[in-house]
Amino acid sequence: MRVHGRAGEPCPVCGEMVREVSLASRSFQYCPGCQTGGRVYADRRMSRLLR
């Protein structure tokens, strides 16, 4: 909950940029450094444009 609503801002724990992912009508924010071990999730909005 520390990164909720902080997309594009630095993470309060590690300082890495908080990212946002949109899936259908929902979205969530996460810190790649703290929560996914550095892995960046694909964003549905950008995935459609890159095909």
N, C-alpha and C positions, 0 to 999 in steps of 0.2 A: 504494500500500500504506500510505500515511501515514494514511488515513482508515478503514482496515479495522477493523470492530468498534467504531467511534466514533459511531454514529448518535445524533443529538441533542446532541452535544458540538461546540464550536467547532473549525473547521479549524486545524491547526497552522501553516498557511502564510498564509491570508488572514483567518481569524477568523469566516467565515460558518458557519452551522449545517450540519453534515454530515447528509445525508438518506439514508433507506433505501428501496429499492424491492423489492417482492416479486413474483416472476413464477413462477407454478406452485409448485414445491417449492423454489425457490432464491430467494436475496435477495442484493442487493449494496448497498454504501454508496458514496456519491460526494459531492463538494463541488460545488455548482452554480457557485460563483464561479471555482474553478480549473479544473474539468474540462468544463463545458458552456457556459461563457460566460453564466451566469446563468439558463439554462433549467432548469426543474424538471420532471423526468420524472413521468409518471402512475404511481400505485401501483395494482396490480391489486386489492388489498384494498379500497381506497377507491372505485375506479371502479365496482365492483359495487354499492356502496351508493348511489351518486349517480345511477344510471340511473332 
